[in-house]
Amino acid sequence: MKSSELFETAKTLMPGGVSSPVRAIKPYPFYTSHAGGSHLSTVDGRELIDCCMAYGPLILGHAHPHIRNAIAAQLENGWLYGTPTPLEPKFAQIITGDHPGMDMVRFVSSGSEATMAAIRLARGYTGKKDIVKIEGGFHGAHDAVLVKAGSGATTMGIPDSAGVLADFVAHTRQVAYNDAEALETLLTAQTDVAALIIEPVLGNIGPVLPENTYLQDIRKITRAHDVLMIFDEVITGYRIGIGGAQKLYGVQPDLTTLGKIIGGGLPIGAFGGRREIMELVAPQGPVYQAGTFSGNPLSLTAGIATLQWLHDHKTIYRDLDEKTRALEELLKRADSGSFVRFGSMFKWFFRKEPPKNYREVKECDIGRFGKFWKQMLDDGIFLPPSQFETNFLSTAHSDQDLITLSQAYIQCLSK
C-alpha cells in the first residue's frame, strides 16, 4: 500500500493517524519500509537522506551492524525476564564512569519517564513542592512539564494540554534561557523550589546554545538557594561527546536524565545523580519508581554496544563536528536566516540572528520554514518537520550525502 492509503486507514484507527503528533505531516506522512545507514526508504519507492535520525538516538545511523549483531545475539537468550540481569550493573558502570556527578543510576523505559522520576526524586529529597523549567525546554509529555512557554519569568504555569490540572502545574515556574538574573530573582522570591530542570543546550527548539558562563552561573545560583539542578541530557547525552554537556561545560548537576542514544535505537531512559539523593529511590528509600520494562535486556544490549563503540571510536565526535562546520561554511552565502550548529546537531532558523531563547525562536518565519521543508523533502532530504526540532547527522552520513545536503539547502533557501 502507498503512504496515502496507509494514512487513510490509520486515521480511522489511531488519533490523527499517528503515534506521536510530530509525525502528522500534511497532507499525509510518508511511511518507511526500511532504513540503512543515512537513508530511509519509503513504501512509495523513494529513498531519502535522513537528517532526523529518529530525533536523535541514531548517532551511528540506521541498522548499524555492530548494534544489530548485539541485538541478534541477545534475542537467542530471550528479550524480557522481569528479573535483574548482568547487563544492568555492566551498563551502570559505563554510565556512572562517564558522568562524575552520577554515583548511581536507575534504568527506565523512556526519557519522559526519566524526567518524571527525577522531578519526583528532587521533591522527595528536598521536601519542597515547586520546580523551575526553562521556557521552551522539553522534558517529556507528563503533567509537571507540559506548561506553555513564554508565560513570563516568574509567573505560574498554564497547562499546555487538556487534562492537565491548573492546580498541578501551579507548582511549575518558568524562566527564560540564557537569563541567569531571572533565575536569581525567582529563587529569591520563591523559597519552596525543589529543583531547576534544564536542557543545557535547548534541543527541542534548537539547538539554542548557552551564552558565555550561563550554565556555570545558574549552577552557582541553585547551590546558593539550596535548589537541586537537573540536567536533562536526553538529547545531548553522548550526542555532543562522552560525558555530555556537563563534561563539555564543566558543570556538575545534582541529577541527570539520559535517553535516546543510550538505547542504541531501542526504548530506554535513565536518571542518576549523587548517592545520597539516589538512595531515596525505592526499594532503598521512600521515593517510588517502578516499571515492567525497566532494564529491558534488548535495550541494555543495544545501549552497551553503542557506548562501547563510541568509546572505541572517540574521533567520530570531531569528524561529526567537522561535517556540520563544512555545511555552515557552504551556507554562508544564504541570507534568509541563520545557521546554528553544535557538534552533530544543526538547524537553519528563519530569523536573521541565531535565537538565544524560546521567545526569539518563536520569531522565526514558520510559513517560510514549511515551504522550505517541503522543498527539501521533494529534493530527497528528510528534515524534522518543524522549525522547533533539531536536525542530526550520524557517522553514516557520507561526504556525498553532505554534498547533496548542502546543494539542496542552497537551492531551497534561494527559492
N, C-alpha and C positions, 0 to 999 in steps of 0.2 A: 504493500500500500504506500501511496505517496504521503508526504507530510501533511498536506491539506486534508486528506481523507482521514488520517490518523487523528488529527486535531478535532475534526467534526465528531468523531466517536468519543474522544476523550472529554470533550465539553459536556457530554451527557452523563458522564460517569465520575468526573472529578471537578472540584470547584475551579472554574476558569480554565479547565482542561490541563492543568499543570500541577506539579508537586511543590513548586516554590514560585512566588509571584514574579521574580525577576526573569523567569523563563517565558512569561506570557508576551511573546513578541507578536506585534500586529503585522499583517492580518492573521498570521499563524506562525508558530515556531517551526524551525526545521527539526527533523528527528534524526538522531545519529544512529547509524547502523554499526559502526566500529571505528576504532581510532588506533593510531600508532605513531609514536614519536611526537612530532609537532603538528600532525594533521588529523582532522576529523573527516569522516566520510558519512554522507547523509543517505537516507533511504531514497532520495531523489537522484542519486548518482553524482553528487557534487563532492569535490574534495576541497577542504578549507584549511588554511593555515590558522592554527588556534592560538590566539593571544589571550584567551580567557583561562585556560588550563584548570577548568573546574573551579574557578575563583580562587586559585592559589595553591592547592595541595600538590600539584603535579610538577614539582621543580625538576624532575628527571624526565618529564614528558609522559605520554601515554604508553601503557603496556611495556614499561622498561623491563628488559629480560631478567635483570638481577632480581627485581621485585617479583616478577611473575613466577620465576623459578622457586623463590622462597615461599610464596603462597601455595604453589602446587605441592611442594614438599609437606607443608603443614596440613593440607587437605587430606593427605594419606592418613594422618593421625586424628582426624576429626576437626570440627570447627566451632564447637561450643560444648563446654563441660559443666559450667556452673560451679566450678571449684578453682582454687588457685592453681597456677601453672608456673613452671620455672621461668617462663618468658617475662613474668611481671617483675621480679627483682632484677633480672638482667636488663630490662628496658629502663627501670627506675634508676639503676646505677649510671646508665648513659646520660639520662636527662639531668639528674642531680649533679653529675660530674661536669656537665656543660654550663650549668647555671649556679654560680656560687650562692645565690640567695635562696635556692631551693634545697633545703635539707631533707625534705620528704615530699612525696608526690602521691596523688590519688588519680587513678585512671577512670575515665568516664567515657561516654559514647559520642559526645559532640562538643564543639566549642561553646554552644549555648548552655549546655549542662555544666560545663566547667565554670563559666562566669556566674551562673546562678548559685552554684555551690560556694564559690569564692566569696560572693557577697554575703551569703548566709553565715559563712565561717567568720567573716570580718565582724558581723554584728554579734555573733556568739562570743567572740574573743573580747571585744571592747565593751559589750553591754550597751552600745549606743544604737539608735534607730536609723538615722539618716545616712544616705550615701550621696556622693557628688559624682556626676559624669560630665564628660566634655560634650558640648554642643556638636552634633554630627557624629559623635562616636557611636559605633555599633557594637553591641555586646550580646547579640542573640535576640531571640524572639520570646523572651519571658517578661513577665509583668513589670518588674522593677526597673527595667531599662527601655521599655517601649514608651518613650517620652519624646514629645516633639522638640526638636532642636530650635534654637532661636527664640526661646521664651524669656530670655533675659538672664543676666549674670547671676542674680540672686533670687529669682522668683521660684515658686513651687512649680513642679512639673505638671503638664497637661497630658492626659492619656493620648497615645498615638494610635490606639486601636480600640474599636468597640469591644466591650467585655473586660477591659482593664479598669479597675475601680479608681476613681479620682482620689479617694482616701488613701489608697495604697501608694500611688506614685507621688503623693504629697510628701513622701519621705525621700524622694529623688530630686536633687537640686542640680543645677547646671551652671557651668562657667564656660567662657569661650576658650578655645585652644590658643596657645601662644600668648596668654594673658595671665601671668603669674600674679599680678596685682589683684585681679578679680578673685582669684582663689584665696589670697590672703584676706581680702575684705570679707568674703563669705565665711571663712572659717573663724574669723574674729567675731562675727556676729552670731554664728551658729555653733553651739557647743555640744550638740548631740550628733555629730557626724562620725560614723564608724570608719568610712573608707572613701578614698577617691579611686575610681576605676577609670583607666585611661588607655587608649591605644597610643603607645609612644610615638608612632607615626600613624596618622589617620589613614586607614586603608580603605574603609568602605566608601569614602567620598574622595579618594585621592589617587596617588599619595599626596598628602599635605604634610610638610616636614616641620619639625620643631626648629624654632629660631634660636640662635645664639646659645645661651645657657638655660633655656626654658625648663628642660627636664630636670636639670640639677637644681634649679631654683624651687620648683614645686616639690621636689624631694625634701629640701630643707624646710619648706613651709609645712608640709604634712607632719614631719617629725616635731616641729615646734608646737604644733597643735594636737599632738598625740592622735593623729589620724593615720590609719593604715593606707599604704599605696598599693593598689593592684595594677600591675602591668598586664593588659590584655594583649598577648603576643600570639594570638591565634593565627593572624596573618603574617606578622614579622618573624615569628619563631622559626629558625632555620631557613628562612627565606632570604634574610639580609646577611646571614653568616651564622656560624655556630655560636650559640650564646645569645643570639638575637639582638634587639635594640639595647637591652640593658648592658650587655657587654660592650657594644659599639660606643655607647654614650657614657659608660662608666657610672650608671645609676642602678643601685640595687633596691628593688621594690621589696615589700613585705610578703606579697603573694604574686604569683604569676599564673596566667592561664595559657594553655597551648592547645593546638588542634591542627587541622589541615595537613601540613607536611609530615607531622609525626605519625600519621597513619598510612603514609605511602599510597594514598588514594582510597583507603578504606575508612569507614566512620570511626572517629576517635576524638577524645578530648582529654585534657589533664589539667589539674591545678595543684600547685605546690607552693611551699614557702618555708618560713622559719619553723624550726622544730616545735617551739613552744606554742605556736599557732596551730600547726597541723596536728598536734597531739590531741586537739579538741575534737577531731573528726571521729565519728562512730566507726568501729566499736570501742576505740580507745577513749573517746570523750563524748560529750553530750550533743554535739552538732551532727544531726543525722544526715547521711547521704548514702544512697544505695542504688544499684541498677543491675538488672539481669545480664546485660551485655557488657558491663564494665570489665575491662581487661580481656576482651574477646581475643582468643588466640590468633585468629587470622589478622586482625588489625595490628596486634602487637608484633606479629611476624613481619608484616609489611613495613611497619614503622622501624623496627630494628634493622631490617635490611636497608631501608632508606638512609637512616642515620649513619650506619656503618659505611655505606657507600660515600656519603658526604664527608665523613671523617677521612676516608682514604683518598678523596679527590678534592681537597680544600681549595685548589686553584680554580674550581668552577665558579666560585663567587667573584673572583677577579675577572674571569672570562665573561660572565654574565653582565657585570658592570661595564665592561668594555663594549659589549654589544649595544646596550642602551645608550652609552656615551656616543657611539658611532651614529646611532639613529638620531640623537639630539643634534649632532653636527649637520646631518643631512637635512634636518627640518628647520634649520635656522633661517632659510630663505622664505619660509612660510610666514605670513603676517596676520593670520586670522585668529590668533590666540597665543597660548603659551604652553611649552612642553616642560613637564616635571618628571624627573626620574629618581629612583633610589634603588641602587643595585639592579635587580631584575624586575622591579616594579616601575611602571611608567604610565603617563596619561597626557593626552592633549586636552587642555582646558580652553573652552571657547570664551576666554576672558583675557584681556590684554596682558595683565600681570599674573604670575602664579599666586593662587589664593593662599592666605595664611590661616584661615579658619573657615568654619562652616558657612558663616554669613557671606563671605566672599565667594565661596564655591557656588552658592545659590544665585550669584550674579551672572553666572555663565549663561550663554545663549543656548537654551535647551532645544529650541526648534532647530537651530543650526546643527547641533550635535546629532539630532535624529536623522536629518538628511545625510550628514556625513557618515553615520553608522551604516545606513542602508547602502550608500555608495561603496563603502569598504566591503560589505558583505557581497555585493554584486561583483566586486573585484576579487573575491575569493579569500577575504580576511575576516575571521570571526573575532570581533572585539566584544567585551561585555556590553550588553545593550542598554547602557545607562551612562550619562555623564558622571554619575556618582559611584562608579566602580573602578577599581584599579585594573590595569592591564598587566599581564605577566609574560615573561619569557621563561623558557626552560633550557636545560642543557641539550635538548633535542633540536632546538631551532638552529638550522644550518646557516652558513653565510648566504646561500641562495635565498633562504627564507627571509633573511634580513634585507637583501636587495629588493625582493618582491614587496616586502612590507613597506620599506621606505618609499619605493616608487608609487605604491598605492596611496600612501599618506599624502605625498606631494601632489598627485593628480587630484585626489578627492578634496583636499583642502583648497585647491585652486578653483574648484567649480562653484 
